[in-house]
Amino acid sequence: MTGVVERLRAAGMSERESNAKGALFARCAEALTHTGLPEPFACFVPGRIEVLGKHTDYAGGRSLLCAMERGFAVMATPRDDARVRVVDTQGGTVRELAFAPDARAERGDWSNYVATVIRSLTRNFPEARRGADIAFASDLPASSGMSSSSAMVIAMFLALDAVNDLTSGAAFQNVITSREALAGYLGAVENGRSYGPLVGDTGVGTLGGSQDQTAILCCRAGVLSQYAFCPVRAEGEIPVPSSLTFVVAYSGVAASKTSNALHQYNEAALAVSEILSEWNAANGRNDAALADAIASAPEAPSRIRALIGNSQSAAFTPQRLLDRLEQFVTESYEVIPLAVAAFARNDMIALGGLVARSQRGVETLLGNQVPETIGLVRLAREHGAHASSAFGAGFGGSVWALVPADRADAFTVEWRAAYGTEFPDAAQRSEFFATVPGPGAVRLTGPHVSHLLHGVLS
């Protein structure tokens, strides 16, 4: 796996993490030895840190993002039939599905993500019919809010593209013309929406946007990237100095998206849809996203507040809609621009205050935090983090802390110990690690080796 490690380093991944990935790829290679093919397709698909931008993407807002240095090692070889066989090399489980529009898997099982990708690709690109043997290994904690589900969807797309060459076809190139467009498409695949003429399917059950896919595909090593959504568009980058690093803590409370947890997650998106629907109905408009409604006139935000303050919605109270609007507006239009400016001038005091404001918004307005994530944020600041915030879907998941790089190891020990004292049960399942902003998805083998992947990404 020497070549894989070297290519990860060339893409901007740190030496420590590049070396660690060698073992993951070795597992994948071993799982595919039965294929007898000399060089399988290989790629690395990272998780992501949502630095700021909580539940803003599907409303057309903005986010500040980076890829992390943990994620999925994936290898694939083509088959001679229309079957997709996927091996989880760590769990030891194997799933085999038909590479067909009616592919199905049990909801709650990881193969549901595989089936979702298969259904969309075979319907959107009917010429794709070649199956694959795929193996993956991950060093991301599952259901942690670090986008393991979106990383899985992207990994399956990249593997199936590698054996079917989807990105070279006219049907693909006529619609998906950039990395950002690919992120938007794969966000639609995951959430069951159509993307232009590419018709949607049932998705995986979430009503999210394309923030995760954008970070995973488009972010670059060493920088924070600012994006806006609906559609995905880049707004700028901020270099992260080597004197700073992120320490990430998975709380040990799974950010599950099944059953009641899925309903809680989707409630925030449904509230945005209700606000937008009431605005469009009252004004005879057809705005596609809440951000479009806000941008329609200088007085639009106050008009929206007045409208939903008298809402007769059967699903939401007026206060719930007002809270949801306030969190979105504050995060997208106030906190993020000010935080980017503070980061650019290295004003860690101002940055810490703005991130704390964002965190208060999700605690009191969005209402998607649990005691463990709230506690992790507080403990991080008490132990010297410049800034700290929960991130991801909510109702569990993870917290990031920005700390001096030369204190990262000591800070991690202190933070973990403090969390273990305050939340001993959850701490048994928690995980703490340091990461710098890493490269987005990296294609590692094949004729199009590039840190920008293949096809539209080359």
TILUM-188259 format. One line per field, with one value per residue (C-alpha): residue number from 1; z, y, x. Coordinates in nm, 2 decimals, padded with zeros to 4 digits. Example, Ala and Ser with C-alpha at 12.3 -4.5 7.8 and 13.67 -1.06 7.14 Angstrom:
BEGIN
pos: 1,2
Z: 00.78,00.71
Y: -00.45,-00.11
X: 01.23,01.37
***
This chain:
BEGIN
pos: 1,2,3,4,5,6,7,8,9,10,11,12,13,14,15,16,17,18,19,20,21,22,23,24,25,26,27,28,29,30,31,32,33,34,35,36,37,38,39,40,41,42,43,44,45,46,47,48,49,50,51,52,53,54,55,56,57,58,59,60,61,62,63,64,65,66,67,68,69,70,71,72,73,74,75,76,77,78,79,80,81,82,83,84,85,86,87,88,89,90,91,92,93,94,95,96,97,98,99,100,101,102,103,104,105,106,107,108,109,110,111,112,113,114,115,116,117,118,119,120,121,122,123,124,125,126,127,128,129,130,131,132,133,134,135,136,137,138,139,140,141,142,143,144,145,146,147,148,149,150,151,152,153,154,155,156,157,158,159,160,161,162,163,164,165,166,167,168,169,170,171,172,173,174,175,176,177,178,179,180,181,182,183,184,185,186,187,188,189,190,191,192,193,194,195,196,197,198,199,200,201,202,203,204,205,206,207,208,209,210,211,212,213,214,215,216,217,218,219,220,221,222,223,224,225,226,227,228,229,230,231,232,233,234,235,236,237,238,239,240,241,242,243,244,245,246,247,248,249,250,251,252,253,254,255,256,257,258,259,260,261,262,263,264,265,266,267,268,269,270,271,272,273,274,275,276,277,278,279,280,281,282,283,284,285,286,287,288,289,290,291,292,293,294,295,296,297,298,299,300,301,302,303,304,305,306,307,308,309,310,311,312,313,314,315,316,317,318,319,320,321,322,323,324,325,326,327,328,329,330,331,332,333,334,335,336,337,338,339,340,341,342,343,344,345,346,347,348,349,350,351,352,353,354,355,356,357,358,359,360,361,362,363,364,365,366,367,368,369,370,371,372,373,374,375,376,377,378,379,380,381,382,383,384,385,386,387,388,389,390,391,392,393,394,395,396,397,398,399,400,401,402,403,404,405,406,407,408,409,410,411,412,413,414,415,416,417,418,419,420,421,422,423,424,425,426,427,428,429,430,431,432,433,434,435,436,437,438,439,440,441,442,443,444,445,446,447,448,449,450,451,452,453,454,455,456,457,458
Z: 00.00,-00.03,-00.35,-00.19,00.11,-00.11,-00.32,00.00,00.11,-00.23,-00.20,00.12,00.40,00.69,00.72,01.03,00.88,00.54,00.71,00.91,00.60,00.46,00.70,00.59,00.22,00.29,00.44,00.13,-00.10,00.09,00.06,-00.32,-00.38,-00.51,-00.82,-00.96,-01.11,-01.07,-00.98,-00.83,-00.83,-00.50,-00.34,-00.01,00.10,00.41,00.67,00.73,01.00,00.98,01.14,01.10,00.91,01.11,00.91,00.66,00.33,00.24,00.30,00.06,00.33,00.37,00.56,00.66,00.61,00.59,00.51,00.80,00.78,00.87,00.64,00.41,00.22,-00.08,-00.34,-00.63,-00.93,-01.21,-01.25,-01.56,-01.43,-01.29,-00.93,-00.66,-00.38,-00.10,00.19,00.52,00.61,00.97,01.06,00.84,00.68,00.31,00.11,-00.25,-00.44,-00.80,-01.00,-01.11,-01.05,-00.81,-00.57,-00.22,00.13,00.48,00.63,00.91,00.75,00.59,00.26,00.24,00.12,-00.14,-00.27,-00.28,-00.51,-00.73,-00.78,-00.88,-01.11,-01.30,-01.35,-01.43,-01.65,-01.81,-02.00,-01.66,-01.60,-01.50,-01.14,-00.90,-00.61,-00.35,-00.02,00.23,00.57,00.78,01.07,01.12,01.42,01.29,01.35,01.49,01.29,01.08,00.76,00.75,00.56,00.30,00.27,00.21,-00.07,-00.24,-00.20,-00.37,-00.65,-00.72,-00.72,-00.96,-01.18,-01.19,-01.34,-01.56,-01.66,-01.59,-01.59,-01.95,-02.09,-02.24,-02.00,-01.71,-01.87,-01.99,-01.63,-01.40,-01.51,-01.19,-00.86,-00.70,-00.93,-00.85,-00.48,-00.55,-00.75,-00.48,-00.21,-00.42,-00.45,-00.07,00.00,-00.28,-00.48,-00.85,-00.99,-01.31,-01.55,-01.34,-01.16,-00.79,-00.59,-00.23,-00.10,00.25,00.44,00.53,00.42,00.42,00.16,00.00,00.26,00.35,-00.01,-00.09,00.20,00.11,-00.26,-00.29,00.02,00.00,00.25,00.48,00.43,00.55,00.26,00.26,00.04,-00.03,-00.14,-00.37,-00.59,-00.45,-00.51,-00.36,-00.17,-00.06,00.14,00.45,00.51,00.85,01.00,01.11,01.46,01.49,01.48,01.54,01.81,01.75,02.01,01.93,02.23,02.24,02.18,01.83,01.59,01.46,01.16,01.21,01.35,01.59,01.55,01.18,01.25,01.48,01.22,00.94,01.16,01.11,00.73,00.74,00.94,00.67,00.40,00.60,00.62,00.25,00.15,00.36,00.21,-00.15,-00.10,00.06,-00.21,-00.52,-00.55,-00.64,-00.45,-00.44,-00.11,00.20,00.11,-00.21,-00.02,00.22,-00.08,-00.26,-00.09,00.19,00.40,00.33,00.66,00.86,00.64,00.68,01.06,01.05,00.83,01.03,01.36,01.26,01.11,01.12,01.04,01.17,01.21,01.37,01.63,01.52,01.78,01.64,01.29,01.43,01.61,01.30,01.09,01.35,01.38,01.00,00.95,01.24,01.13,00.76,00.74,01.07,01.24,00.94,00.77,01.10,01.19,00.86,00.91,01.26,01.15,00.86,01.11,01.36,01.62,01.83,02.10,01.85,01.68,02.01,02.08,01.74,01.75,02.10,01.95,01.68,01.95,02.15,01.84,01.80,02.17,02.22,01.87,01.67,01.98,01.85,02.12,02.40,02.74,02.63,02.33,02.53,02.80,02.55,02.42,02.77,02.88,02.57,02.64,03.01,02.91,02.67,02.33,02.12,02.00,02.02,01.87,01.81,01.45,01.23,01.23,01.60,01.88,01.96,01.75,01.78,01.89,01.75,01.94,01.78,01.98,01.95,01.76,02.03,02.29,02.10,02.27,02.63,02.55,02.42,02.74,02.96,02.76,02.75,03.13,03.21,02.99,03.15,03.49,03.39,03.15,03.25,03.05,02.72,02.76,02.74,02.38,02.30,02.08,02.07,01.80,01.64,01.27,01.04,00.73,00.49,00.12,-00.03,-00.19,-00.35,-00.64,-00.58,-00.87,-01.23,-01.54,-01.41,-01.08,-00.94,-00.61,-00.81,-00.91,-01.26,-01.53,-01.43,-01.14,-01.34
Y: 00.00,00.23,00.39,00.47,00.63,00.84,00.96,01.06,01.27,01.43,01.53,01.71,01.45,01.46,01.19,01.04,01.00,00.89,00.61,00.50,00.46,00.21,-00.06,00.03,-00.02,-00.34,-00.48,-00.38,-00.53,-00.86,-00.87,-00.85,-01.10,-01.35,-01.13,-01.20,-00.85,-00.68,-00.32,-00.25,00.10,00.28,00.60,00.77,00.95,01.16,01.27,01.64,01.91,02.15,02.44,02.66,02.63,02.43,02.31,02.59,02.41,02.29,02.64,02.79,02.93,02.91,02.69,02.70,02.35,02.13,01.77,01.57,01.32,01.03,00.85,00.55,00.35,00.20,-00.05,-00.20,-00.43,-00.48,-00.79,-00.97,-00.95,-00.70,-00.77,-00.55,-00.73,-00.51,-00.62,-00.43,-00.54,-00.44,-00.57,-00.88,-00.85,-00.89,-00.76,-00.85,-00.66,-00.65,-00.36,-00.26,00.02,-00.20,-00.27,-00.29,-00.33,-00.32,00.03,00.07,-00.15,00.01,-00.16,00.08,00.35,00.11,00.03,00.40,00.48,00.18,00.27,00.63,00.55,00.27,00.50,00.81,00.64,00.33,00.24,00.16,-00.21,-00.35,-00.47,-00.45,-00.62,-00.34,-00.35,-00.07,00.01,00.32,00.50,00.73,00.66,00.55,00.77,01.04,01.34,01.33,01.24,00.87,00.81,01.07,00.95,00.60,00.72,00.91,00.61,00.38,00.63,00.66,00.28,00.22,00.51,00.36,00.03,00.20,00.52,00.72,01.06,01.02,00.98,01.26,01.20,01.28,01.56,01.75,01.80,01.76,02.00,02.06,01.92,02.14,02.01,01.65,01.74,01.87,01.56,01.32,01.52,01.47,01.10,01.06,01.27,01.13,01.45,01.50,01.69,01.87,01.60,01.32,01.18,01.12,00.80,00.73,00.82,00.71,00.89,01.22,01.57,01.73,01.93,01.89,02.04,01.71,01.61,01.95,01.93,01.57,01.63,02.00,02.10,02.11,02.03,02.31,02.55,02.62,02.65,02.87,02.75,02.86,02.62,02.57,02.55,02.48,02.76,02.84,03.17,03.16,02.99,03.07,02.91,02.74,02.81,02.51,02.66,02.56,02.22,02.07,01.82,01.63,01.44,01.19,01.22,00.85,00.94,00.82,01.08,00.82,00.88,00.60,00.59,00.87,01.02,01.05,01.24,01.48,01.54,01.61,01.84,02.12,02.09,02.06,02.38,02.56,02.42,02.55,02.90,02.90,02.77,03.03,03.31,03.19,03.15,03.49,03.67,03.48,03.38,03.06,03.10,02.77,02.82,03.03,03.22,03.33,03.46,03.65,03.80,03.91,04.25,04.44,04.42,04.05,03.91,04.14,04.05,03.68,03.72,03.91,03.64,03.33,03.51,03.47,03.13,02.89,02.58,02.25,02.12,02.40,02.67,03.03,03.04,02.73,02.88,03.21,03.02,02.83,03.14,03.33,03.04,03.03,03.41,03.45,03.16,03.23,03.61,03.72,03.46,03.31,03.64,03.78,03.45,03.43,03.79,03.71,03.40,03.59,03.85,03.58,03.72,03.41,03.60,03.73,03.39,03.21,03.45,03.41,03.03,03.04,03.25,02.98,02.71,02.90,02.91,02.54,02.48,02.74,02.79,02.48,02.26,01.97,01.93,01.68,01.73,01.54,01.77,02.08,01.96,01.88,02.24,02.39,02.17,02.24,02.62,02.56,02.37,02.64,02.59,02.90,02.80,02.49,02.38,02.08,01.98,01.75,01.64,01.69,01.48,01.33,01.33,01.52,01.85,02.02,02.23,02.46,02.46,02.55,02.27,02.24,02.18,01.93,01.62,01.76,01.92,01.60,01.41,01.69,01.72,01.34,01.31,01.59,01.44,01.10,01.25,01.44,01.18,00.85,00.63,00.81,00.85,00.47,00.50,00.83,00.89,01.18,01.26,01.55,01.64,01.92,02.01,01.73,01.68,01.60,01.27,01.13,00.89,00.68,00.43,00.39,00.59,00.92,00.94,01.29,01.45,01.60,01.26,01.15,01.30,01.63,01.65,01.62
X: 00.00,00.30,00.17,-00.16,00.01,00.23,-00.07,-00.26,00.04,00.06,-00.30,-00.22,-00.29,-00.06,00.21,00.06,-00.28,-00.15,00.04,-00.26,-00.47,-00.23,-00.37,-00.73,-00.65,-00.46,-00.78,-00.97,-00.71,-00.72,-01.10,-01.08,-00.80,-01.06,-01.12,-00.78,-00.75,-00.41,-00.50,-00.84,-00.99,-00.91,-01.02,-01.03,-01.35,-01.33,-01.57,-01.62,-01.63,-01.92,-01.73,-02.04,-02.36,-02.60,-02.90,-02.85,-02.78,-03.13,-03.26,-03.01,-02.79,-02.41,-02.16,-01.80,-01.65,-01.35,-01.28,-01.12,-00.84,-01.06,-01.29,-01.34,-01.08,-01.26,-01.15,-01.35,-01.31,-01.56,-01.77,-01.91,-02.26,-02.51,-02.45,-02.29,-02.11,-01.99,-01.77,-01.74,-01.39,-01.41,-01.76,-01.70,-02.04,-02.11,-02.41,-02.49,-02.75,-02.88,-02.74,-03.09,-03.35,-03.54,-03.24,-03.36,-03.20,-03.33,-03.36,-03.12,-02.86,-02.56,-02.65,-02.94,-02.69,-02.56,-02.91,-03.00,-02.70,-02.77,-03.13,-03.05,-02.76,-02.94,-03.24,-03.05,-02.79,-02.95,-02.64,-02.47,-02.52,-02.18,-02.16,-01.87,-01.70,-01.64,-01.46,-01.44,-01.28,-01.34,-01.18,-01.48,-01.71,-02.05,-02.35,-02.13,-02.24,-01.91,-02.10,-02.02,-02.35,-02.28,-01.92,-02.06,-02.30,-02.01,-01.78,-02.04,-02.09,-01.72,-01.67,-01.96,-01.85,-01.51,-01.64,-01.91,-01.73,-02.05,-01.87,-01.76,-02.11,-02.32,-02.61,-02.38,-02.17,-02.48,-02.61,-02.31,-02.05,-01.84,-01.75,-02.01,-02.27,-02.17,-02.21,-02.56,-02.65,-02.53,-02.71,-03.02,-02.95,-02.92,-03.23,-03.45,-03.49,-03.46,-03.16,-03.25,-03.36,-03.21,-03.52,-03.51,-03.59,-03.68,-03.34,-03.23,-03.51,-03.35,-03.46,-03.12,-02.93,-02.58,-02.35,-02.19,-02.13,-01.99,-01.73,-01.64,-01.59,-01.49,-01.28,-00.90,-00.63,-00.52,-00.82,-01.17,-01.41,-01.72,-02.01,-02.36,-02.63,-02.94,-02.74,-02.39,-02.15,-01.81,-01.78,-01.41,-01.14,-00.94,-00.60,-00.56,-00.22,-00.01,-00.02,-00.39,-00.56,-00.90,-00.97,-01.29,-01.49,-01.76,-02.00,-02.08,-02.45,-02.53,-02.67,-02.91,-03.14,-03.38,-03.73,-03.81,-03.46,-03.52,-03.85,-03.66,-03.39,-03.64,-03.85,-03.60,-03.62,-04.00,-04.02,-03.82,-04.05,-04.35,-04.21,-04.13,-04.47,-04.65,-04.43,-04.49,-04.86,-04.90,-04.70,-04.78,-04.41,-04.23,-03.90,-03.71,-03.53,-03.58,-03.26,-03.43,-03.73,-03.50,-03.30,-03.61,-03.64,-03.46,-03.78,-03.84,-03.70,-03.94,-04.23,-04.16,-04.15,-04.48,-04.64,-04.53,-04.60,-04.97,-04.93,-05.22,-05.00,-05.14,-04.79,-04.59,-04.66,-04.59,-04.31,-04.15,-04.14,-04.00,-03.73,-03.64,-03.62,-03.41,-03.16,-03.12,-03.08,-02.84,-02.62,-02.61,-02.61,-02.45,-02.23,-02.06,-01.95,-01.82,-01.65,-01.47,-01.35,-01.23,-01.05,-00.88,-00.74,-00.65,-00.89,-00.95,-01.14,-01.39,-01.41,-01.48,-01.77,-01.92,-01.90,-02.06,-02.34,-02.39,-02.40,-02.66,-02.87,-02.89,-02.94,-03.22,-03.37,-03.31,-03.34,-03.14,-02.87,-02.83,-02.67,-02.36,-02.28,-02.37,-02.13,-01.85,-01.87,-01.86,-01.57,-01.37,-01.38,-01.30,-00.99,-00.86,-01.01,-01.03,-01.37,-01.59,-01.92,-02.14,-02.19,-02.39,-02.75,-02.80,-02.96,-02.62,-02.30,-01.98,-01.82,-01.51,-01.26,-01.00,-00.68,-00.31,-00.14,00.13,-00.13,-00.35,-00.23,-00.25,-00.58,-00.73,-00.63,-00.78,-01.10,-01.15,-01.09,-01.33,-01.60,-01.55,-01.60,-01.92,-02.08,-01.93,-02.17,-02.15,-01.77,-01.73,-01.85,-01.68,-01.38,-01.14,-00.89,-00.70,-00.73,-00.62,-00.83,-00.76,-00.82,-01.15,-01.22,-00.90,-00.89,-00.57,-00.54,-00.63,-00.54,-00.68,-00.49,-00.55,-00.64,-00.94,-01.07,-01.19,-01.41,-01.57,-01.32,-01.00
***
